Amino acid sequence: MLYRGLEIEEGPDFIIIGGIKDFDAVHTFECGQCFRWIRETDGSYTGVVRNRVGNVKFRDGLMTIGYSSFKDFQDIWYDYLDLGRDYSSIKKELAKDEIMEKAIAFGYGIRLLRQDPWEALISFIISANNRIPMIMKVVAAISNIYGEELTAGGKSYYTFPGSDKLQGANLEELEACRGGFRCKYILNTAGKVAKCVVELDMLGRLATGDARELLTRLPGVGNKVADCTLLYSGAKYDVFPTDVWVKRVMEELYLKREASFKEIQTFAHEYFGHLAGFAQQYLFYYARENRIGV
């Protein structure tokens, strides 16, 4: 069957999708934008999205999503994997210099996932001064303790808990998840979101600056965490998440001098425009894997 230009074959507990371009599972799931996808021994990735378990494998131009039906593809995976976007045209527009050409060639299969804004928000609060393997462990521990159990392939998986569940958590219990100083931010942010002091479903409807300002009202959320939340939830693509390391990368690759965070942001906005978020992800992955700016 055809769905939005993609060829779909449905099996008893899986679907196979043909016609997908510009996708690589390693690039997409290990580029630093998400923390719930686990690489299996066969090279596939298993994760939990919107209360569903999925196992994604991509080989020879065909994507297989296990534990899923065609309806799941319509309701969840098509949107989450951003399969309706033409990444070829994005890469063509961004490849305006040799640096971007190299970064795009290196991470050619990156697609920006459209994650749940609440899960992205808490994940990137946890990411502050933290390494990816540890972030993944903390997110998994919070899910295991406070999430709902799901079963797939004879194994147990857990949903990411909502703000209503986390706001009632005990600080000491939450600290057992090894989130450190970030745990108090998680609790306080959960309380504000649960009480609708900050409404995350408004982010996509606001101007980028207003959406960022709204998020930075939350405990533990600075501009970088706010921009990551906006970008990786699919709310805004003109942001350029910048921390100390990304600042060093941009100084080394583009500005060739020390610069302020504001200068980095201004350069990215003017140079990459509405595609700044895509540019940041290609550059981030390329620089991290090649130890640029370390």
C-alpha positions as CSV (number, residue, x, y, z in Angstrom):
1,M,0.0,0.0,0.0
2,L,1.1,3.6,-0.4
3,Y,1.0,6.2,2.3
4,R,2.2,9.8,1.5
5,G,4.5,8.5,-1.2
6,L,6.0,5.7,0.9
7,E,5.5,2.0,0.2
8,I,4.2,0.2,3.2
9,E,4.0,-3.6,3.8
10,E,2.3,-4.7,7.0
11,G,3.3,-8.0,8.8
12,P,1.8,-9.6,11.9
13,D,3.9,-7.5,14.3
14,F,5.9,-5.2,12.1
15,I,5.8,-2.9,9.1
16,I,8.3,-2.4,6.2
17,I,8.6,1.0,4.6
18,G,10.2,1.6,1.3
19,G,11.1,4.9,-0.5
20,I,12.8,6.5,2.5
21,K,15.8,8.7,1.6
22,D,18.3,10.6,3.7
23,F,18.1,8.3,6.8
24,D,20.7,6.4,8.8
25,A,19.8,4.8,12.1
26,V,23.2,5.4,13.7
27,H,23.3,9.0,12.6
28,T,19.7,9.7,13.8
29,F,19.7,7.9,17.1
30,E,23.2,8.6,18.2
31,C,23.7,12.2,17.1
32,G,22.9,13.5,20.6
33,Q,19.3,14.6,20.1
34,C,17.6,11.7,22.0
35,F,18.3,9.4,24.9
36,R,15.8,6.5,24.8
37,W,16.9,4.5,21.8
38,I,19.1,1.5,22.6
39,R,21.2,-0.2,19.9
40,E,20.6,-3.9,19.7
41,T,23.2,-6.6,18.7
42,D,21.7,-6.8,15.2
43,G,22.2,-3.0,14.6
44,S,18.5,-2.1,15.1
45,Y,17.4,0.4,17.7
46,T,14.6,-0.1,20.3
47,G,12.8,2.8,21.9
48,V,9.6,4.0,23.5
49,V,7.6,6.8,21.9
50,R,4.1,8.0,22.9
51,N,3.5,4.9,25.0
52,R,4.5,2.5,22.2
53,V,7.6,0.3,21.8
54,G,9.3,0.4,18.4
55,N,12.3,-1.4,17.0
56,V,13.7,0.4,14.0
57,K,16.0,-1.3,11.4
58,F,17.2,0.3,8.2
59,R,18.9,-1.8,5.5
60,D,19.2,-1.7,1.8
61,G,16.8,1.3,1.6
62,L,14.0,-0.4,3.6
63,M,13.0,0.5,7.1
64,T,11.4,-2.1,9.3
65,I,9.6,-1.1,12.5
66,G,8.9,-3.9,14.8
67,Y,6.1,-4.2,17.4
68,S,4.1,-1.8,15.2
69,S,1.2,-1.7,12.9
70,F,0.3,0.5,9.9
71,K,-1.9,2.5,12.3
72,D,1.0,3.1,14.6
73,F,3.0,4.3,11.5
74,Q,0.2,6.7,10.7
75,D,-0.3,7.9,14.3
76,I,3.3,7.9,15.6
77,W,6.2,7.0,13.4
78,Y,5.6,9.0,10.3
79,D,5.6,12.2,12.3
80,Y,8.1,11.2,15.0
81,L,10.8,10.2,12.4
82,D,10.0,13.4,10.3
83,L,9.5,11.3,7.2
84,G,7.5,13.9,5.5
85,R,10.4,16.4,5.2
86,D,12.7,16.7,2.2
87,Y,16.1,16.5,3.7
88,S,17.8,16.5,0.3
89,S,16.7,20.1,-0.3
90,I,17.7,21.1,3.2
91,K,21.2,19.7,2.7
92,K,21.5,21.3,-0.7
93,E,20.6,24.7,0.8
94,L,23.0,24.3,3.8
95,A,26.0,23.1,1.8
96,K,27.2,26.6,1.2
97,D,30.8,26.1,2.3
98,E,33.3,23.4,2.6
99,I,32.8,23.0,6.3
100,M,29.1,22.3,6.0
101,E,29.7,20.0,3.0
102,K,32.0,17.9,5.1
103,A,29.5,17.9,8.1
104,I,26.6,17.0,5.9
105,A,28.5,14.2,4.1
106,F,29.5,12.8,7.5
107,G,26.0,12.9,9.0
108,Y,24.1,12.5,5.8
109,G,21.5,10.2,7.5
110,I,20.4,12.5,10.3
111,R,16.7,13.2,10.7
112,L,15.5,15.5,13.5
113,L,13.1,13.5,15.6
114,R,9.8,15.2,16.7
115,Q,10.0,14.2,20.3
116,D,7.5,14.9,23.1
117,P,8.3,18.4,24.4
118,W,8.0,17.3,28.0
119,E,10.4,14.4,27.6
120,A,12.8,16.6,25.6
121,L,12.6,19.3,28.3
122,I,13.5,17.0,31.2
123,S,16.1,15.1,29.1
124,F,18.0,18.3,28.4
125,I,17.7,19.6,31.9
126,I,19.5,16.3,32.8
127,S,22.0,16.9,30.1
128,A,23.5,20.0,31.8
129,N,27.2,19.3,32.5
130,N,26.6,15.6,31.7
131,R,27.8,13.0,29.2
132,I,25.4,11.1,26.9
133,P,25.8,7.6,28.4
134,M,25.0,9.1,31.9
135,I,22.0,11.1,30.5
136,M,20.6,7.8,29.0
137,K,21.0,6.0,32.4
138,V,19.3,8.8,34.3
139,V,16.4,9.0,31.8
140,A,16.0,5.2,31.8
141,A,16.0,5.1,35.7
142,I,13.3,7.8,35.9
143,S,11.2,5.9,33.4
144,N,11.7,2.6,35.2
145,I,10.6,4.0,38.5
146,Y,7.9,6.4,37.5
147,G,6.7,5.3,34.1
148,E,4.2,2.7,33.0
149,E,5.4,-0.8,32.0
150,L,5.1,-2.0,28.4
151,T,5.9,-5.4,27.1
152,A,7.3,-6.2,23.7
153,G,9.2,-9.2,22.4
154,G,9.1,-10.7,25.9
155,K,10.9,-7.8,27.5
156,S,9.7,-4.9,29.7
157,Y,10.0,-1.3,28.7
158,Y,8.8,1.9,30.4
159,T,7.1,5.1,29.3
160,F,8.5,8.4,30.3
161,P,6.5,9.7,33.2
162,G,4.3,12.8,32.8
163,S,4.7,16.0,34.8
164,D,1.7,15.0,37.0
165,K,3.6,11.9,38.1
166,L,7.0,13.5,38.6
167,Q,5.7,16.4,40.5
168,G,4.7,14.1,43.3
169,A,8.1,12.3,43.4
170,N,10.2,12.2,46.6
171,L,13.4,14.1,46.1
172,E,15.5,11.4,47.8
173,E,13.9,8.8,45.6
174,L,14.5,10.8,42.5
175,E,18.1,11.4,43.5
176,A,18.6,7.6,43.5
177,C,18.2,7.9,39.7
178,R,21.6,9.7,39.8
179,G,20.4,13.0,38.4
180,G,22.4,14.9,41.0
181,F,21.8,18.6,41.4
182,R,19.3,18.5,38.5
183,C,16.7,16.5,40.5
184,K,15.4,19.6,42.3
185,Y,15.0,21.3,38.9
186,I,13.1,18.3,37.6
187,L,10.7,18.3,40.6
188,N,10.1,22.1,40.4
189,T,9.7,22.1,36.7
190,A,7.3,19.2,36.9
191,G,5.2,21.1,39.3
192,K,5.0,24.2,37.1
193,V,4.1,22.2,34.0
194,A,1.6,20.1,35.8
195,K,-0.1,23.2,37.1
196,C,0.0,24.8,33.6
197,V,2.2,27.7,34.8
198,V,4.0,26.9,31.6
199,E,2.0,25.3,28.8
200,L,4.3,23.3,26.5
201,D,1.7,22.8,23.8
202,M,1.9,26.5,23.1
203,L,5.6,26.4,22.0
204,G,4.9,25.8,18.3
205,R,2.4,28.7,18.2
206,L,4.7,31.3,19.7
207,A,7.4,33.3,18.0
208,T,10.8,31.7,18.6
209,G,12.0,34.3,21.1
210,D,8.7,34.1,23.0
211,A,8.9,30.3,23.1
212,R,12.4,30.4,24.4
213,E,11.5,33.0,27.1
214,L,8.6,30.9,28.2
215,L,10.8,27.9,28.7
216,T,13.5,29.8,30.6
217,R,11.0,30.6,33.3
218,L,11.4,27.0,34.4
219,P,14.0,25.9,37.0
220,G,17.1,24.6,35.4
221,V,16.3,25.9,31.9
222,G,18.7,28.3,30.3
223,N,18.8,29.3,26.6
224,K,20.6,26.1,25.6
225,V,18.2,23.7,27.2
226,A,15.3,25.8,25.9
227,D,16.6,25.7,22.4
228,C,17.2,22.0,22.6
229,T,13.7,21.5,23.7
230,L,12.3,23.6,20.9
231,L,14.5,22.0,18.2
232,Y,14.1,18.3,19.2
233,S,10.4,18.5,19.8
234,G,9.9,20.0,16.3
235,A,8.5,23.2,17.6
236,K,11.2,25.5,16.1
237,Y,14.0,24.9,13.6
238,D,15.6,28.3,13.5
239,V,17.3,27.9,16.9
240,F,21.0,27.0,17.3
241,P,21.5,25.4,20.7
242,T,24.9,26.6,22.0
243,D,26.9,25.5,25.0
244,V,30.6,26.1,25.8
245,W,31.7,23.2,23.5
246,V,29.5,24.3,20.6
247,K,30.9,27.8,21.1
248,R,34.4,26.4,20.8
249,V,33.5,24.5,17.6
250,M,32.1,27.6,16.0
251,E,35.1,29.6,17.0
252,E,37.4,27.0,15.4
253,L,35.4,26.3,12.3
254,Y,33.9,29.6,11.4
255,L,34.8,32.7,13.4
256,K,38.5,31.9,13.8
257,R,38.5,33.9,17.1
258,E,37.0,33.9,20.5
259,A,33.4,35.1,20.5
260,S,30.6,35.6,22.9
261,F,27.5,33.4,23.0
262,K,25.5,36.3,21.6
263,E,27.9,36.5,18.6
264,I,27.6,32.8,17.9
265,Q,23.8,33.1,18.0
266,T,23.9,36.1,15.7
267,F,26.2,34.5,13.2
268,A,24.1,31.3,13.1
269,H,20.9,33.2,12.7
270,E,22.3,35.3,9.8
271,Y,24.3,32.6,8.1
272,F,22.0,29.6,8.4
273,G,18.6,31.3,8.8
274,H,15.5,29.2,9.2
275,L,17.6,26.1,8.9
276,A,19.9,26.9,11.8
277,G,18.7,23.9,13.8
278,F,19.5,21.4,11.1
279,A,22.9,23.0,10.6
280,Q,23.7,22.8,14.3
281,Q,22.9,19.0,14.3
282,Y,25.1,18.3,11.3
283,L,28.0,20.3,12.8
284,F,27.5,18.9,16.3
285,Y,27.7,15.3,15.1
286,Y,30.6,16.0,12.8
287,A,32.6,17.9,15.5
288,R,31.9,15.4,18.2
289,E,32.8,12.3,16.2
290,N,36.0,14.0,14.9
291,R,36.9,15.6,18.3
292,I,36.8,19.2,17.0
293,G,36.8,21.9,19.7
294,V,37.9,19.5,22.5
